[in-house]
Amino acid sequence: MQHGFAENEYGRLTEVLMCSPEQMKIVEVINDTQKRYKMKNINQEKAAAQHQELRTVLENHGVRVHLLHPKENMPEQVFTRDLGFTSSKGILIGNMKEKIREPETASVKQWLDANSWSYKEMEKGAMEGGDIIVDDPLLFAGESSRTTPDALDELESWFPEKKLVRIPLKKHYLHLDCVFNILSPGTAVIYEPALTDEALRHIRMHYRTISIGKDEQFHLAANVLGIGAHTVIALPKNKRVNDHLKQWGFHVIEVDLSEIIKSGGAFRCVTFPLKRMTEI
């Protein structure tokens, strides 16, 4: 039996679960970004090519990429991060809030069982992995339209050794990782208007922060993916933020994911880390 492991968002990524966007389309508008692109919708061929480029970058950096089989009745399946999260206690699978995404949970459990990965399941409420950011001993959890308080109560009972920091989000913001992300032991990126003063104070107690603007937030500048060795994967469009990261010593790999983000998710959203090494 294989066991998942991750203590943070920036250790060396070694195994990840993804799903090619060949069946990706906006069928039912379930976030604000999709409202803008509903009529134009998704160019599946372009999205698949961008996804393949990302997988190639990951593999070239020593990451083993596992793939879920894309299914026609799961148009949001590319966003594997939302299925749950991995911690020092292994893989935890949550529950999807939106009905159109419910079948994805059964699909990932089938894959985990078939490939001998151990996991636990949430029993209460709804919880999506985009609202969970791990940095042991801290566990940041977004109270969003997709993650409910009863699920976070259960999460808190499962991790008594961690400090669960609940961050309320306005309905306009899909997940916590659309407005906040941890890039190193002392560095985070934030979109201040989405966070309460209390949340900002708590974050700044632990991290120096890079603030992003409204347009950068729409283009998901916070939703970068750390893969270890102070290396992050980011959108070329967010040049100011990328330059700031470089000035602070990060190696930034720019990959075009512009077609996929039309559905409301970027690099963190399309990757479910199965294993991360603790060291940076």
Buried (B, 14 or more C-beta within 10 A) or exposed (E): EBBBBBBBBBBBBBBBBBBBBBBBBBBEBBBEBBEEBEEEBBBBEBBBEBBEEBBEBBEEBEBEBBBBEBBEEBBBBBBBBBBBBBBBBBBBBBBBBBEBBEBBBEBBBEBBEEEEBEBEEBEBBBBBBBBBBBBBEBBBBBBBBBBBEEBBEBBBEBBEEBEBBBBBBEEEBBBBBBBBBBBBEEBBBBBBEBBEEEBBEBBEEBBEBBBBBEEBBBBBBBBBBBBBEBBBBBBEBBBEBBEBBEEBEBEBBBBBBBBBBBBBBBBBBBBBBBBBBEEB
